[in-house]
């Protein structure tokens, strides 16, 4: 494939990840306003994130199998169309129960888009560029924290959460048309069957790598799903200040992901993941000591954000490097793990919040991210020790 065509396609796939990420994170940024408008507690409103994430986690591997024979352009455009329809419907939801059901249904779109955009990126470039291409696609998701998340928080506070949901729908329509125009037709992946997932389970390194993804995601979302009320509690921050701090977090997320994409093929994805997990852990450990100080809170968010999204990108690269043949299955399974962690972490944070333990969220998050770092080291030791990869 010509380099210019590949680059245009990668850009479109990355912006598609931005739209998906903005839709996923929209509830997080406007949680205070959404809970107040719907007359539910913060913990209950947070379950909108859990429902969305649970749908992705449960359906990503199965949808990967069911859709493996479909042309990638057709599949990705259809996923964005579904995302658009369900966000327009969410904007008109009559109450919390209906919105919860719609958020669950909306999760089927990223269950398709997230892993298949990464797999498609691998089809567009030669093998030596594959790691950077996959990281570029996920760069769009981290940019969503710079622009999409704080913008959603601001719009949610000043124009209402319904307007924000409709805006995500409109962006999805625009993205659907762009992707349809630039992505080459007749891009196919090898047929994905249940046997591939069984083979993944037979490789301890792959199992551990997927566990790292799930555990670190759970740790982050214990706190991140409730970041708006946490900032309001620790700093007395209003909507504008929350939006600015979330944007600050996102800037470092993009910086970390950009550096990861630049050096992942040179340093190796295992080193990128190790550095990212340490950075996140330092930020989460600093968080409780930063209460009352905007500068210290900003430092904690910078450290956390720097490692936040590059971890997922590098994890995908680790899995592809472990077995290129099983990449469609492992990437789908890993994407499922990201959202499984989000669902579990959000639910756990909601339990702590319901017990009035808002200050305990960061400690719980730190402990879980530390466990992910230990699992990552074990996985790398097994890999270097010569544990046989799937043939």
Protein Blocks (a to p, Z undefined) as FASTA:
>chain_A
ZZklmmmmmmmmmmmmmmmmmmmmmmmmmmmmmmmmnopafklmmmmmmmmmmmmmmmmm
mmmmmmmmpcfklmmmmmmmmmmmmmmmmmmogbfklmmmmmmmmmmmmmmmmmmmmmmm
mmmpcfklmmmmmmmmmmmmmmmmmmmmmmmmmmmmmnojklmmmmmmmmmmmmmmmmmm
mmcghiacddddfklmmmmmmpmklmmmmmmmmmmmmmmmmmmmmmmmmmmmmnopafkl
mmmmmmmmmmmmmmmmmmmmmmmmmnopklmmmmmmmmmmmmmmmmmmmgoiaklmmmmm
mmmmmmmmmmmmmmmmmmmmmommlmmmmmmmmmmmmmmmmmmmmmmmmmmmmnopmmlm
mmmmmmmmmmmmmmmmmmmmmmmnopacdZZ
